[in-house]
Amino acid sequence: MTFDYAEFAAAFPLFFPIAAGLFGAIVGSFLNVVIYRMPLEKSIVTPGSHCACGAPIKWYDNIPVLSWFILRGKARCCGRPYSFRYPFVELLTAALFTTSWMMFPPAKALCGMLFVSCMLCALFIDLDHMIIPDTFTIGLGVVGVVLSVFVPSLHGQDEGVFFVSALHAGVISLQGLLIGSGLVLWIALIAEVLLRKEAMGFGDVKFVGAIGAFTGWQGAVFAVFGGAVVGTIWIGLAWLWQKLSGKKSPVTPRTETADGQPADLGFGVQVPYGPMLAIAGMLHFFCFNEWMDDYFAELAAMFQ
């Protein structure tokens, strides 16, 4: 007796979305470890989860999402509060995993889960440290190209002969990697000449290339300009909150002066661009991919 996925999904329509959400919450718990430890160059495997006081966290106090609410945001061992970001990342990962499973066929959905996991890690690491580790730039770009060959549906190339579809998908992914990183590199170089200072880190250049490997060059372009829109709205709202309340918003990006010193939000300070790129990249992957493809197709037709 063989397992029939379509038949099982039809008989139990909520099983796989719920499973994807639970899996996402568990992965989100691991992402919290990666986000905290990787920038500090600590192992993400050992030691096990432990409190800031050094005491190991029991398994029943490490249940994704639930433990934070059960303990009311405080460690059982010493009563220290810990950030709401932990359950937030777990909930967000669960929601994105469920969305990916419900929107795409299984193979592409799994690729989407990997993509959003890396986007979330890059987002929060850059938000905290203003760096994006090469794992989520160069590494993710290479993985994106390889996955595109084995899962052509990642780029909508899932019809006809598999070899041909795989070749087309690989080319699309490689174009996204090269065009995305090249576009941002030229923007960074031109801005540096005009502003006479570094306008964008090289990590952002590599990061857009990684996004393009999963979304094609259209997604990379959307990430660059969509990220600018996201950043404008985000920083504008954070600045307004700061002016009205007299203190920083809970979601204010880390800000620095040109020499790397902490600074208040305002003109002339540096803010991480990676979080905006990550948000725009995910928006394209889930929401705007078909619209962007149609837009660029119409734009190209105007010049024929």
Backbone as a ProteinNet text record, in pm:
[ID]
protein_1_A
[PRIMARY]
MTFDYAEFAAAFPLFFPIAAGLFGAIVGSFLNVVIYRMPLEKSIVTPGSHCACGAPIKWYDNIPVLSWFILRGKARCCGRPYSFRYPFVELLTAALFTTSWMMFPPAKALCGMLFVSCMLCALFIDLDHMIIPDTFTIGLGVVGVVLSVFVPSLHGQDEGVFFVSALHAGVISLQGLLIGSGLVLWIALIAEVLLRKEAMGFGDVKFVGAIGAFTGWQGAVFAVFGGAVVGTIWIGLAWLWQKLSGKKSPVTPRTETADGQPADLGFGVQVPYGPMLAIAGMLHFFCFNEWMDDYFAELAAMFQ
[TERTIARY]
84.8	0	88.3	67.5	147.7	71	149.2	87.8	49.5	-74.3	-124	-142.3	-47.8	-51.8	-179.6	-217.8	-336.6	-461.7	-472.3	-590.3	-594.2	-477.4	-470.5	-501.6	-445.7	-469.6	-616.3	-681.3	-823.6	-907.7	-868.5	-944.3	-922.1	-800.4	-766.9	-704.3	-784.4	-730.2	-650.6	-673.1	-602.3	-474.7	-454.2	-340.9	-207.3	-182.3	-52.4	-31.2	-131.6	-110.1	-78.6	-148	-120.6	18.6	53.6	187.3	295.2	270.3	366.7	382.6	271	277.7	353.6	327.2	398.2	547.1	576.9	716.8	782.8	708.9	761.6	791.9	706.2	730.1	856.6	877	997.9	1122.2	1113.7	1225.7	1251	1143.8	1158.8	1235.1	1213.8	1288.5	1437.5	1469.3	1609.6	1665.8	1583.1	1629.6	1668	1595.9	1632.2	1773.2	1809.7	1945.1	2046.5	2016	2106.2	2123.9	2014.2	2017.1	2104.3	2097	2174	2320.4	2343.9	2479.3	2569.6	2515.9	2602.1	2685.2	2628.2	2711.9	2821.8	2801	2900.4	2999.6	2986.1	3073.1	3070.1	2951.5	2930.1	2864.1	2883.1	2820.4	2669	2598.6	2452.1	2398.2	2489.5	2449.5	2471	2588.8	2620.3	2669.9	2648.1	2565.2	2417	2333.5	2190.1	2139.3	2010.8	1951.7	1972.3	2014.9	2038.1	2001.8	1973	1935.3	2059.7	2038.2	2150.1	2226.7	2161.4	2229.1	2314.9	2304.7	2385.8	2312	2194.1	2118.6	2058.3	2067.5	2004.6	1853.2	1793	1648.3	1586.2	1493.5	1425.9	1340.9	1318.1	1243.9	1103.8	1040.6	903.4	896.8	1012.2	1017.6	1069.2	1084.9	1139.4	1045	915.9	814.9	790.5	804	787.3	657	664.7	552.5	490.6	445.4	368.3	447.5	575.4	652.3	664.2	680.4	695.3	569.4	453.6	327.8	300.6	333.4	313.4	399.7	524.2	617.6	607.1	516.4	495.3	623.9	702	821.8	936.1	935.5	1044	1098.5	1229.5	1292.6	1250	1221.5	1179.7	1292.3	1417.4	1529.6	1566.7	1561	1608.6	1513.4	1406.9	1309.6	1348	1457.6	1498	1399.8	1363	1275	1352.4	1285.4	1347.5	1252.1	1308.9	1239.1	1120.4	1019	904.1	945.3	1065.2	1110.1	1111.2	1141.7	1150.9	1020	908.8	783.4	739.2	777.6	740.4	804.8	935	1004.6	943.2	909.2	848.1	711.1	630	498.3	508.7	599.7	617.1	664.6	759.4	807.5	695	615.2	501.9	403.9	374.7	279.5	333	461.3	520.6	532.7	563	568.5	429.8	328.9	191.9	151.3	184.1	152.3	221.9	348.3	424	360.3	320.9	261.4	127.3	49.7	-84.2	-80.4	25.2	32.5	98.1	193.2	276.3	269.9	308	321.4	430.5	427.2	516.4	663.2	720.6	864.3	898.6	820.4	845	817	716.6	684.9	803.6	869.1	985.8	1100.6	1119.4	1220.3	1185	1056.8	1011.7	1038.8	1022.6	1049.4	1196.4	1284.6	1427.5	1456.3	1396	1417.6	1376.3	1255.4	1209.1	1287.8	1332.8	1414.6	1542.4	1606.6	1729.9	1702.3	1589.3	1552.2	1533.7	1467.4	1442.4	1572.9	1662.3	1791.1	1869.1	1877.3	1950.3	1886.6	1754.1	1680.9	1718.7	1708.3	1728.3	1876.6	1963.4	2107.2	2152.6	2108.8	2146.4	2084.3	1965.7	1898.6	1977.3	2035.9	2109.1	2254.6	2319.1	2464.2	2510.7	2417.9	2450.1	2550.1	2533.3	2611	2517.3	2550.9	2479.4	2584.5	2584.1	2685.5	2682.6	2797.8	2807.7	2719.4	2684.6	2594.3	2464	2416.9	2288.1	2302.1	2422.5	2444.5	2505.1	2634.2	2700.2	2641.3	2631.2	2579.6	2438.1	2352.2	2213	2202.9	2288.2	2286.8	2321.8	2424.7	2465.5	2354.7	2298	2188.9	2069.2	2040.5	1928.3	1945	2066	2091.8	2078.7	2136.1	2130.2	1986	1911.1	1771.6	1689	1719.8	1645.2	1658.8	1775.7	1797.9	1717.6	1716	1646.6	1496.6	1457	1314.4	1278.5	1259.6	1231.6	1104.7	1011.7	888.6	916	1035.5	1073	1065.4	1087.7	1080.2	972.2	873.9	762.3	796.2	908.6	951.3	925.2	798.9	766.4	682.7	690.9	615.2	711.7	672.6	755.6	865.7	973.4	1086.4	1160.7	1187	1249.3	1385.1	1466.7	1601.1	1594.3	1501.4	1487.2	1438.2	1338	1285.6	1393.8	1474.3	1581.5	1684.7	1717.1	1813.8	1761.1	1633.7	1573.1	1570.8	1530.1	1522.4	1660.6	1761.2	1896.8	1946.6	1915.6	1955.6	1884.4	1754	1678	1737.7	1771.9	1830.2	1965.6	2048.7	2180.9	2169.7	2074.2	2049.9	2011.5	1922.9	1882.2	1998.6	2086.4	2203.7	2296.9	2327.3	2424.2	2366.3	2244.1	2183.2	2152.2	2100.6	2068.4	2189.9	2295.6	2416.4	2483.1	2481.2	2541.8	2469.7	2336.7	2257.6	2289.9	2292.3	2318.7	2463	2553.8	2693.7	2708.5	2644.8	2652.9	2584.4	2471.3	2403.4	2494.5	2559.9	2648.5	2768	2826.2	2943.3	2907.5	2794.5	2751.7	2718.1	2647	2612	2736.2	2835.5	2959.2	3031.7	3028.9	3092.2	3017.1	2884.1	2803.2	2807.3	2801.9	2796.2	2934.5	3035.7	3173.5	3189	3108.8	3121.4	3049.4	3080.4	3016.7	2867.2	2789.4	2644.3	2575.2	2643.7	2582.4	2691.7	2671	2769.6	2773	2889	2901.6	2814.2	2780	2689.1	2553.3	2506.5	2378.8	2385.7	2501.9	2521.7	2504	2572.2	2563.5	2424.4	2361.1	2229.6	2124	2128.2	2032.6	2055.3	2181.6	2209.3	2146.2	2152.3	2090.3	1939.2	1878.8	1734.4	1700.4	1780.9	1757.9	1769.1	1854.7	1869.7	1739.9	1659.3	1531.8	1414.4	1426.3	1311.2	1331	1450.6	1479.4	1519.2	1563.5	1611.9	1500.9	1376	1264.5	1249.4	1264.1	1254.8	1368.5	1488	1601.9	1579.5	1529.6	1499.9	1391.7	1288.3	1181	1236.5	1327.7	1384.2	1458	1532.9	1610.4	1518.4	1423.3	1338.2	1221.3	1168.7	1065.6	1121.7	1247.6	1311.2	1326.9	1353.6	1364.1	1230.4	1121.1	987.6	957.7	986.3	965.1	1045.4	1171.9	1256.8	1206.6	1158	1106.2	987.3	896.3	777.8	818.5	904	948.3	1016.9	1117.6	1193.8	1107.4	1018.3	928.6	839.1	781.5	694.9	774.8	896.6	980.9	1021.9	1053	1090.8	972.8	852.7	733.3	706.2	720.5	702.3	802.1	926.8	1031	999.5	948.5	916.9	797.6	696.2	573.1	588.9	665.3	677.1	803.3	902.9	1029.3	1121.9	1087.2	1174.3	1164.3	1260.3	1265.7	1148.3	1104.9	1004.5	1064.9	983.6	1035.6	1092.7	1054.7	1102.7	1192	1254	1347.7	1473	1514	1638.1	1757.5	1861.7	1986	2041.8	2087.7	2141.5	2282	2368.7	2507.4	2550.4	2650.8	2715.4	2810.8	2872.2	2963.2	3082.4	3122.4	3236.2	3194.6	3067.3	3022.1	2972.9	2952.3	2904.4	2751.2	2689.3	2542.6	2490.6	2374.9	2318.3	2166.6	2104.1	1958.9	1912.6	1790.7	1734.4	1721.7	1770.3	1763.4	1843.5	1854.9	1928.9	2078.2	2144.3	2288.7	2338.8	2249	2292.7	2275.4	2350.6	2343.9	2241.8	2162.1	2066	2086.3	2057.9	2075.3	1972.2	2018.8	1931.3	1884.2	1957.4	1924.5	1782.4	1732.3	1595	1492.2	1512.8	1420.6	1426.6	1549.2	1565.1	1496.7	1512.9	1452.4	1300.7	1243.3	1096.9	1047	1115.2	1073.8	1091.7	1200.1	1222.3	1111.3	1067.8	958.5	825.7	805.6	682.6	674.4	788	787.5	761.6	825.9	812.6	667.3	596.7	460.9	351.6	377	266.8	282.5	401.9	415.6	490.5	517.9	598.5	528.3	401.5	330.4	310.4	279.4	258	385.3	499.9	627	665.7	642.6	674.2	591.6	462.5	376.1	419	458.2	499.8	623.2	723.2	846.4	823.4	731.6	699.2	635.3	545	482.7	584.1	674.5	777.7	870.6	906.5	993.7	922.4	790.3	713.5	709.1	719	714.5	837.2	947.8	1071.7	1100.9	1004.6	1023.1	975
-119.5	0	124.4	210.8	333	452.5	549.8	670	766.3	807.9	902.9	1037.8	1128.3	1259.7	1335.3	1341.3	1417.6	1363.7	1231.7	1171.2	1198.7	1187.7	1213.3	1359.5	1450.1	1593.8	1629.6	1562.7	1588.1	1536.2	1422.2	1363	1439.1	1491.1	1564.6	1698.8	1795	1919.7	2005.1	1990.4	2073.6	2009.1	1882.5	1810.9	1875	1892.3	1942.8	2089.8	2179.1	2317.1	2326.6	2246.7	2247.9	2193	2083	2025.1	2124.7	2197.9	2298.8	2408.9	2449.5	2553.1	2507.3	2383.5	2330.2	2315.2	2266.6	2254.6	2392.7	2491.6	2627.5	2683.3	2655.7	2703.4	2641.2	2512.1	2444	2502	2520.4	2580.3	2722	2797.5	2933	2936.2	2834.7	2825.8	2809	2726.9	2709.5	2837.3	2908.6	3033.5	3134.9	3135.3	3225.2	3197.2	3067.5	3029.9	3081	3062	3105.9	3257.9	3329.3	3475.7	3527.8	3461.5	3507.5	3464.8	3338	3283	3309	3304.1	3311.7	3440.2	3558.5	3680	3680.3	3603.7	3595.6	3483.2	3415.9	3305.7	3193	3164.9	3052.9	2938.6	2817.6	2701.1	2710.3	2676.4	2676.5	2540	2447.6	2311.6	2287.1	2321.3	2302	2433.1	2457.8	2376.6	2392.7	2317	2328.7	2462.2	2486.4	2614	2635.4	2756.4	2787.8	2932.7	2962.3	3097.5	3186.1	3315.9	3410.2	3388.3	3328.5	3300.9	3175.4	3101.5	2981.5	2851.3	2854.4	2732.2	2676.1	2544.5	2484.5	2504.2	2522.1	2538.3	2400.9	2362.7	2233.8	2229.7	2109.2	2093.6	2151.7	2136.9	2185.8	2337.4	2401.9	2548	2600.7	2510.6	2548.6	2509.6	2504.7	2473.6	2600	2593.4	2714.7	2787.1	2916.9	3009.8	2992.6	2871.7	2849.9	2882.5	2841.2	2858.4	3005	3093.5	3234.8	3287.1	3247.3	3293.8	3224.7	3095.6	3023.9	3083.9	3117.4	3175.1	3326.5	3385.3	3530.9	3607.1	3549.8	3618	3623.4	3533.1	3532.2	3391.1	3380.8	3250.6	3187.7	3058	2989.6	2983.7	2969.7	2947	3070.4	3189.5	3308.7	3428.4	3413.2	3521.6	3632.8	3617	3721.6	3728.7	3849.7	3861.3	3832.6	3776.6	3761	3809.2	3852.9	3933.2	3860.8	3940.5	3889.2	3848.3	3889.7	3851.5	3699.3	3626.3	3480.8	3418.2	3439.5	3383.8	3450.1	3577	3645.1	3578.3	3547.9	3480.1	3342.2	3272.3	3139.9	3148.4	3244.2	3262.3	3304.6	3395.6	3444	3330.9	3251.7	3138.8	3039.1	3011.4	2919.5	2971.3	3101	3159.5	3153.4	3181.9	3180.6	3039	2942.7	2803.5	2756	2791.1	2752.8	2817.2	2944.5	3016.1	2951.8	2916.5	2854.3	2721.7	2641.8	2511.6	2526.7	2625.9	2643.3	2707.3	2781.8	2853	2773.7	2685.3	2622.9	2470.8	2403.3	2257.6	2219.6	2095.1	2057.4	2090.3	2058.8	2081.1	2230.1	2313.9	2458.2	2511.5	2455.3	2498.9	2475.9	2360.9	2332.4	2428.4	2459.7	2559.9	2695.3	2728.1	2853.7	2858.6	2745.7	2741.1	2768.8	2710.5	2738.6	2885.6	2939.5	3078.9	3173.8	3156.8	3249.2	3231.6	3109.9	3088.7	3171.6	3167.8	3245.1	3395.2	3434.4	3575.8	3628.1	3549.8	3593	3601.4	3504.2	3509.8	3634.2	3656.8	3773.8	3902.9	3906.2	4025.7	4064.7	3969.3	4003.8	4018.3	3943	3959.9	4097.6	4138.6	4270.3	4380.5	4355.9	4453.3	4476	4369.3	4378.2	4419.6	4371.2	4386.6	4460.5	4490.1	4555.9	4474.4	4342.2	4252.1	4142.4	4084.5	3966.8	3859.9	3752.2	3647.1	3588.7	3544.4	3487.6	3364.8	3298.1	3182.6	3221.5	3343.6	3387.4	3475.1	3485	3559.6	3466.5	3440	3350.8	3209.6	3158.5	3023.2	3007.5	3103.3	3095.9	3110	3192.2	3207.9	3078.1	3009.5	2882.1	2778.6	2771.4	2676.4	2706.7	2835.3	2873.5	2825	2836.6	2790.4	2638.6	2568.2	2421.3	2372.6	2431.5	2391.2	2419.1	2526.9	2560.9	2452.6	2390.3	2282.7	2158.8	2126.3	2005.8	2027.4	2153.3	2185.5	2298	2266.1	2370.9	2451.1	2393	2465.4	2589.5	2598.2	2717.2	2841.5	2822.9	2934.1	2910.2	2827.4	2803.6	2720.2	2647.5	2566.5	2418.4	2381.5	2245.3	2171.2	2213.1	2146.1	2094.2	1986.4	1931.6	1841.9	1830.6	1743.3	1799.7	1714.6	1761.6	1825.6	1763.8	1816.1	1958.1	1981.7	2114.9	2214.1	2172.1	2259.3	2292.9	2191.5	2213.3	2311.4	2298.9	2390.3	2532.5	2549	2682.8	2744.2	2663.7	2715	2753.2	2673	2705.3	2835	2856.9	2981.7	3100.6	3086.4	3194.5	3229.1	3126.4	3148	3216.7	3170	3230.1	3375.1	3403	3541.6	3628.1	3574.5	3649.8	3678.6	3579.6	3596.2	3703.9	3697.3	3789.7	3929.4	3936	4067.4	4137.7	4061.9	4123.2	4181.8	4102.7	4152.7	4262.1	4247.6	4350.4	4482.9	4477.9	4601	4676.6	4605.2	4671.6	4721.1	4645.9	4689.6	4822.6	4836.5	4962.2	5076.2	5048.1	5150.8	5195.9	5099.3	5132.3	5215.6	5179	5251.7	5393.9	5410.4	5543.8	5630.5	5571.2	5646.8	5686.8	5599	5630.9	5748.4	5753.6	5865.8	5995.6	5990	6110	6158.9	6064.3	6102.3	6111.8	6060.9	6060.7	5984.1	5879	5787.9	5658.5	5553.4	5425	5435.3	5401	5413.8	5280.1	5170.1	5039.3	4935.5	4846.3	4744	4635.8	4569.9	4465.2	4345.3	4329.9	4221.9	4236.4	4360	4383.9	4342.9	4366.1	4327.5	4177	4101.9	3955.2	3906.5	3975.9	3934.4	3945.8	4053.1	4067.8	3959.5	3923.1	3812.7	3683.4	3658.1	3537.9	3540.6	3656.8	3670.4	3641.1	3694.6	3672	3526.1	3449.8	3307.3	3231.2	3280	3215	3278.2	3403.5	3474	3518.6	3498.3	3549.7	3696.1	3749.1	3887.6	3986.9	3951.4	4041.1	4057.3	3945	3951.8	4030.5	4019.4	4095.6	4245.5	4282.8	4424.8	4473.9	4391.1	4428.9	4445.9	4356.7	4365.9	4497.7	4540.1	4664.3	4784.8	4799.5	4918.6	4903.4	4781.7	4757.3	4771.3	4728	4744.7	4890.6	4975.7	5119.5	5175	5127.6	5171.8	5123	4993.8	4938.2	5016.7	5044.7	5118.5	5259.4	5325.3	5461.7	5462.5	5368.7	5360.1	5324.2	5223.4	5174.6	5286	5348.5	5451.9	5574.6	5605.4	5719	5699.6	5579.7	5551.2	5549.4	5492.1	5489	5630.2	5714.2	5853.3	5930	5907.5	5974	5931.6	5802.5	5751.6	5818.7	5829.9	5890.2	6035	6107.1	6248.3	6266	6180.2	6195.8	6144.9	6034.2	5972.5	6013	6062.8	6099.8	5982.7	5864.2	5747.5	5660.7	5570.7	5488.2	5391.5	5366.9	5264.8	5128	5029.6	4894.8	4830.9	4881.9	4823.7	4921	5014.4	5105.4	5029.4	5040.7	4974	5030.8	4948.5	4997.5	5107.8	5214.7	5327.5	5360.2	5400.2	5434.3	5556.6	5626.8	5733.5	5669.7	5751.9	5701.3	5627.3	5661.3	5593.8	5478.7	5436.2	5317.4	5339.5	5463.1	5491.4	5493.2	5444.4	5447.5	5589.7	5603.5	5736.6	5728.9	5842.1	5850.3	5850.3	5806.9	5804	5945.8	5965.6	6097.4	6100.7	6217.5	6231.1	6213.8	6149.2	6135.1	6015.1	5931.2	5812.6	5689.6	5585.4	5462	5367.3	5305.1	5204.8	5078.1	4961.2	4836.9	4826.6	4792.5	4778.3	4633.9	4539.4	4398.7	4363.5	4414.9	4383.3	4426.6	4542.3	4589.5	4500.8	4459	4369.2	4235.5	4185	4056.1	4062.4	4168.3	4183.3	4193.7	4275.2	4290.7	4160.2	4085.9	3957.7	3859.2	3854.1	3764.3	3810.4	3941.5	3993.5	3951.4	3958.9	3916.6	3767.5	3688.3	3543	3499.5	3565.3	3522.4	3600.7	3727	3814.2	3875.2	3920	4007	3944.5	3814.4	3755.1	3759.7	3721.8	3722.8	3865.7	3956.1	4096.6	4156.3	4125.9	4179.7	4120.2	3991.8	3927.9	3990.3	4012.4	4074.3	4217.4	4289.3	4429.1	4438.8	4356.6	4361.5	4309.9	4214.2	4165.6	4276.3	4352.6	4464.1	4573.1	4597.2	4698.3	4659.6	4531.1	4485	4495.1	4467.4	4472	4613.8	4716.3	4854	4889.9	4816.5	4851.2	4756.9	4671.5	4581.3	4644.4
0	0	0	-96.8	-107.2	-51.1	-4.4	52.1	-60	-62.4	-161.8	-94.3	-121.6	-55	-85.9	-212	-252	-185.4	-179.7	-117.6	32.3	98	242.2	273	191.7	213.5	193.2	98.5	75.1	190.8	248.6	358.8	489.4	507.3	630.7	591.9	548.4	491	588.2	718.3	814.9	867.5	836.7	895.8	857.7	729.8	685.4	721.9	708.2	753.6	902.6	984.2	1128.5	1156.1	1086.2	1103.3	1062.3	953.2	908	1012.7	1073.1	1175.6	1299.6	1344.4	1460.6	1430.7	1311.7	1269.7	1265.6	1216.8	1211.7	1349.1	1446.8	1582.8	1640.9	1613.3	1661.1	1592.9	1461	1388.4	1439.6	1466.4	1518.6	1649.5	1733.5	1859.2	1831.3	1730.3	1691	1629.9	1552.5	1492.2	1599.8	1710.5	1821	1870.6	1874.9	1915.9	1813.6	1685.5	1578.6	1582.9	1597.7	1598.9	1713.2	1826.9	1943.1	1935.6	1898.8	1911.6	1791.1	1670.4	1552.6	1547.2	1572.7	1568.1	1674.7	1783.3	1889.9	1865.3	1748.3	1708.8	1811.3	1864	1955.3	1880.8	1930.2	1869.4	1882.3	1773.7	1777.5	1817.5	1849	1886.4	2036.2	2084.4	2225.7	2286.2	2415	2504.7	2473.3	2543.5	2526.8	2576.4	2557.5	2599	2748.5	2782.9	2922.7	2949.4	3073.3	3115.7	3123.4	3129.3	3142.3	3272.9	3372.3	3499.6	3491.3	3380.1	3360.2	3381.3	3439.7	3466.7	3338	3316.9	3198.3	3202.4	3084.5	3075.8	3055.3	3143.3	3133.9	3007.5	2955.8	2830	2840.8	2959.9	2975.8	2989.7	3005.7	3005.4	2872	2776	2645.9	2532.7	2563.7	2462.5	2379.8	2248.4	2166.1	2195	2204.9	2225.9	2364.5	2397.8	2520.1	2646	2649.8	2773.2	2813.1	2715.4	2748.2	2819.6	2770.3	2830.5	2964	2973.5	3099.2	3209.5	3174.9	3272.5	3282.1	3201	3199.6	3168.3	3078.3	3030.8	3128.6	3230.4	3328.5	3345	3363	3379.7	3512.2	3508.8	3630.7	3733.6	3684.6	3775.5	3858.4	3796.2	3867	3857.2	3781.2	3771.2	3676.5	3602.2	3507.3	3391.4	3351.7	3233.7	3106.2	3007.6	2876.4	2769	2659.3	2559.2	2495	2461.5	2387.2	2245.6	2203.1	2069.2	2052.8	2157.9	2145.1	2098.6	2167.6	2114.5	1985.1	1963	1839.3	1718.9	1730	1619.8	1596.3	1702.9	1689.4	1623.4	1664.4	1603.3	1457.9	1429.5	1293.1	1201.5	1250.3	1170.5	1145.8	1248.4	1233.2	1129.1	1134.2	1039	896.1	878.4	744.4	689	774.4	730.5	685.5	763.4	726.8	595.7	580.4	456	337.1	353.8	245.6	204.5	302.7	270.9	200.3	242.5	184.8	46.3	16.3	-111	-222.7	-186.8	-288.7	-282.3	-391.8	-387.1	-287.1	-234.9	-124.1	-143.7	-260.8	-280.7	-271.9	-337.7	-331.9	-191.9	-124.4	11.6	104.8	91.8	175.9	145.2	16.7	-20.1	40.2	38.5	97.7	246.9	313.7	457.6	486.4	405.3	421.3	394.2	290	252.1	364.1	417.6	521.1	650.6	679.2	798.8	790.9	675	656.5	654.3	595.6	595.2	737.8	822.3	959.5	1037.9	1018.8	1087.9	1046.2	915.5	866.1	916.7	917.5	960.8	1103.1	1194.8	1336	1371.1	1305.4	1331.1	1283.8	1165.6	1114.9	1200	1248.7	1334.6	1463.3	1517.2	1643.8	1627.1	1520.2	1508.8	1382.9	1292.4	1166	1084	1088.1	1003.7	953.9	838.2	788.8	764.2	842.4	824	682.7	636.1	501.2	482.9	591.6	583	514.4	541.2	488.1	363.9	312.2	188.2	82.8	95.3	-0.7	7.9	129.7	148.4	96.4	129	84.7	-65.7	-125.1	-270.3	-341.3	-293	-352.5	-336.2	-216.9	-191.7	-281.3	-301.5	-387.2	-530	-582.6	-720	-728	-631	-630.6	-617.9	-524.8	-506.7	-632	-699.9	-821.6	-927.7	-933.8	-1030.8	-992.8	-863.7	-819	-797.7	-775.4	-755.3	-852.4	-980.4	-1079.9	-1050.4	-973.9	-941.1	-857.3	-798.7	-722.5	-809.6	-939	-1034.5	-1140	-1106.3	-1197.2	-1318.9	-1313.6	-1428	-1397.7	-1381.3	-1341	-1444.7	-1569.5	-1674.9	-1781.6	-1847.3	-1954.6	-1902.8	-1978.2	-1944.5	-1823.8	-1723.6	-1599.1	-1625.4	-1710.1	-1735.8	-1790.4	-1882.5	-1941.9	-1837.2	-1758.6	-1652.7	-1550.8	-1515	-1417.6	-1471.2	-1599.8	-1661.6	-1663.2	-1701.8	-1704.5	-1564.3	-1466.2	-1328.9	-1276.8	-1308.1	-1265.3	-1325.2	-1452.7	-1519	-1456.4	-1428.9	-1365.4	-1229.9	-1152.6	-1020.1	-1030.3	-1123.1	-1140	-1187	-1275.1	-1316.6	-1197.1	-1113.1	-994.6	-902.8	-886.7	-801.2	-854.7	-982.9	-1041.7	-1062.6	-1116.7	-1141.6	-1009.9	-911.3	-782.1	-714.7	-703.3	-636.8	-719.1	-851.8	-937	-928.3	-924	-914.1	-786.3	-674.7	-546.7	-539.8	-599.6	-599.5	-671.9	-787.9	-862.2	-786.7	-724.4	-644.2	-530.6	-464.6	-353.1	-399.4	-513.4	-563.9	-605	-673.8	-716	-594.8	-498.1	-377.4	-299.9	-297.5	-225.6	-290.8	-423.7	-494.9	-466	-470.1	-449.9	-305.5	-210	-68.7	-4.3	-75.5	-26.5	104.1	119.3	232.2	195	269.1	240.2	262.5	160.6	169.2	195.6	167.3	181.8	204.1	299.1	327.8	220.3	207.2	106.5	140.5	269.8	308.9	242.1	225.2	157.4	10.7	-50.4	-190.4	-205.9	-121.3	-126.9	-89	3.3	52	-57.5	-133.6	-244.7	-349	-371.9	-462.1	-414.4	-283.4	-226.7	-243.9	-223.9	-244.5	-390.2	-482.2	-624.3	-663.4	-594.5	-625	-599.5	-505.8	-474.9	-548.9	-587.6	-644.3	-788.8	-844.6	-977.8	-971.2	-1085.1	-1083.4	-1053.4	-1088.6	-1057.5	-906.1	-834.8	-688.9	-627.8	-687.3	-636.8	-655.5	-772.3	-797.8	-701.6	-682.9	-589.8	-448.5	-407	-273	-253.1	-354.6	-343.2	-326.3	-418.2	-415.4	-317.8	-307	-206.1	-66.3	-48.5	81.3	119.2	20.1	46.6	94.3	33.8	75.6	217	242	376.4	479.1	446.4	538.8	565.5	461.8	478.4	573.1	552.6	639.2	781.7	793.4	924.6	1003.8	941.6	1011.9	1038.6	943.9	964.2	1085.6	1098.6	1213.4	1343.8	1339.4	1459.6	1501.3	1403	1432.6	1491.4	1435.9	1487.7	1631.1	1658.8	1794.8	1890.3	1845.4	1927.6	1960	1860	1881.9	1975.3	1959.1	2038	2180.7	2197	2329.5	2403.8	2330.7	2393.4	2416.6	2368.1	2382	2257.5	2244.2	2124.3	2116.7	1994	1970.5	1997.7	2040.7	2062.3	1935.4	1819	1693.4	1616.7	1687.2	1620.8	1578.6	1452.1	1410.3	1485.3	1500	1559.5	1471.6	1533	1458.1	1507.4	1413.9	1446.6	1368	1420.3	1345.3	1244.4	1162	1058.5	1117.7	1241.4	1303.5	1393.7	1383	1454.1	1594.5	1636.4	1770.3	1773	1882.4	1892	1878.4	1812.5	1789.5	1791.9	1819.4	1813.9	1668.9	1647.9	1513.4	1459.9	1339.1	1278.4	1150.3	1089.8	964.3	988.4	891.8	897.6	975.1	1028.6	1100.3	1011.6	1042	965.1	1026.8	941.5	987	904.1	961.6	884.9	772.9	653	537	520.1	580.8	567.6	609.1	723.5	762.1	658.1	596.4	494.1	369.8	332.4	218.7	245.2	366.9	402	395.2	449.2	446.5	302.7	222	82	5.1	33.6	-32.4	-1.9	122.5	160	100.9	94.5	32.8	-113.8	-184	-324.3	-335.1	-251.2	-258.7	-239	-146.3	-114	-187.4	-217.6	-260.8	-399.2	-434.2	-550.7	-667.6	-661.8	-769.1	-904.7	-910.2	-1038.2	-1088.5	-997.2	-1035.8	-1091.9	-1027.8	-1075.8	-1210.5	-1226.5	-1355.3	-1467.2	-1442.6	-1543.8	-1572.9	-1467.5	-1484.9	-1573.4	-1545.1	-1624.3	-1765.5	-1781.7	-1915.5	-1999.2	-1938.8	-2009	-2038.9	-1945.9	-1964.9	-2079.9	-2085.6	-2193.8	-2329.2	-2329.6	-2455.2	-2512.8	-2425.7	-2472.3	-2554.2	-2535.2	-2603.9	-2721.4	-2752.9	-2866.5	-2994.5
[MASK]
++++++++++++++++++++++++++++++++++++++++++++++++++++++++++++++++++++++++++++++++++++++++++++++++++++++++++++++++++++++++++++++++++++++++++++++++++++++++++++++++++++++++++++++++++++++++++++++++++++++++++++++++++++++++++++++++++++++++++++++++++++++++++++++++++++++++++++++++++++++++++++++++++++++++++++++++

